[in-house]
């Protein structure tokens, strides 16, 4: 038996309501309930807030007075990098370490 497109679409009717019968309040309550179910876990919210605060503090430090000088000093220091052996305390740029 071969079905025609009309036979296949005969049961595809989607019932709709008239605009006068639409309850806006009920629709908003359904949307709010759906949104409450998809809220991120509290740990995710705290992690996002911590990331935002870290970004703010980083910008504050890098835009502070003297930060450019400390970064420049680090760039000009020969052999400076993450694998450089520790230097004597007198040579260490303590304020620049934060920057």
N, C-alpha and C positions, 0 to 999 in steps of 0.2 A: 504494500500500500504506500503510495507516494503522497506526502502531505504538501499542500500548497502553502505559500507564504500567508495567505489569509487564514488557513487552518491553524498555523503556528501562532499567529498574533491574536487569535480569537480570545484567548485567556489572558492576554497581556494588559488588560485594562487596569489602570491605576486610579483608584477612587480619590477624588478631591472634594474638598468642602467649599462651599460658597464663601466669598470674602466676608459676608455678613455674619457667618457662623464661626469665623476664626476668633479664637480667644488669645489675645496678645499676652495677657498675664500668664496664662498656662504655658505658652510657648517660651516666655522668658524664664519661667521656673524650670522648664525642661532643659534649657540651655545652661542655666546656672548649675543644675544637678550634674549635667555632663561635664562642665568645666571643673567642678569639685572632684570628680572621679579621676581626672587627668592631671591633677596638681602634682608637681614634682615632690619627691620625698624631702623631709626637712634637712637632711644632710646635704642634698644638692643645693638647696637655697643658701645654706650657710657657706658652702664651698664657693658659690658664685659671689656672695658678699665678701668673702675673704679675698678672692681674686681681685675684686674691684678695689678693695682697700689697699691691697699690695700695689696695684697700679697707681693709686693716688700718692702713696708714700714714695714710690720710686720716682714719680714725676717731681714731687716736692724736693727730694734730695738732689736730683739731677739739675733742677732749675735753681738750686740754692747758690748763694754767693760763694765763689771760689771753686765750684764743682768743675768748671771748665779747666781751671789750672791743674787740679788733681788728675783729671783725665789726660790732659796734655803731658803731665809729668810721667804718667804711667806709659803713655805711648812713646815718649822719648827715651825711657830707660831701656838700655840695651839688654836683651835677654829676658825682659820681664814677660811673664806668662804664668799659666797655671802649673807648669812643671819646673819653675825656677826654684832653686833651693832657698830656704829662708835666709833673710838678711839679718844683720845685727839690729837690735832694737833702736839704736841711735839713727840708723838709716831708714827705718820703717816710717812710712807716711800713714800714721794712724787715722787722721781725719780723712785721708784719701781712700782708706780701705773700705769705708762705707760707700763712698761714691763708686 
